[in-house]
Amino acid sequence: MSIAITQAELVEALIRASTAPEDAKTAQQMATESGMALWQVQKALRALHAQGRLQAHRVPFIGIDGRHGMIPAYTIRPA
């Protein structure tokens, strides 16, 4: 017995599987919104992680080649 699943059903399942709150941002989103280079954002995220202030989540992602997956997104805890 095989089960067929559509692409739309797969995307919906990935979205439901997300553990991230709505304010979680990927490093690329933070770079784009802040005007900083991606490497600068990543360096800041590493520093926040070292301080115990970074909370990592997983969010759905669709690549330009159509691949579906989950990538990290972050929220920052207050100091």
SULCORGI-V833442 format. One record per residue. N is the residue number from 0. PHI is phi in whole degrees, 0 to 359 (NA if undefined). Layout:
BEGIN
n->{N | N}
phi->{PHI | PHI}
END
This chain:
BEGIN
n->{0 | 1 | 2 | 3 | 4 | 5 | 6 | 7 | 8 | 9 | 10 | 11 | 12 | 13 | 14 | 15 | 16 | 17 | 18 | 19 | 20 | 21 | 22 | 23 | 24 | 25 | 26 | 27 | 28 | 29 | 30 | 31 | 32 | 33 | 34 | 35 | 36 | 37 | 38 | 39 | 40 | 41 | 42 | 43 | 44 | 45 | 46 | 47 | 48 | 49 | 50 | 51 | 52 | 53 | 54 | 55 | 56 | 57 | 58 | 59 | 60 | 61 | 62 | 63 | 64 | 65 | 66 | 67 | 68 | 69 | 70 | 71 | 72 | 73 | 74 | 75 | 76 | 77 | 78}
phi->{NA | 243 | 244 | 265 | 230 | 276 | 298 | 298 | 294 | 295 | 299 | 299 | 296 | 295 | 297 | 294 | 283 | 300 | 260 | 271 | 290 | 297 | 271 | 291 | 232 | 283 | 300 | 295 | 298 | 298 | 296 | 297 | 288 | 268 | 81 | 274 | 288 | 302 | 296 | 292 | 296 | 298 | 296 | 296 | 296 | 297 | 296 | 295 | 298 | 298 | 275 | 78 | 258 | 257 | 250 | 266 | 226 | 238 | 232 | 291 | 216 | 241 | 288 | 294 | 269 | 90 | 291 | 252 | 191 | 240 | 230 | 287 | 223 | 226 | 237 | 248 | 281 | 297 | 291}
END
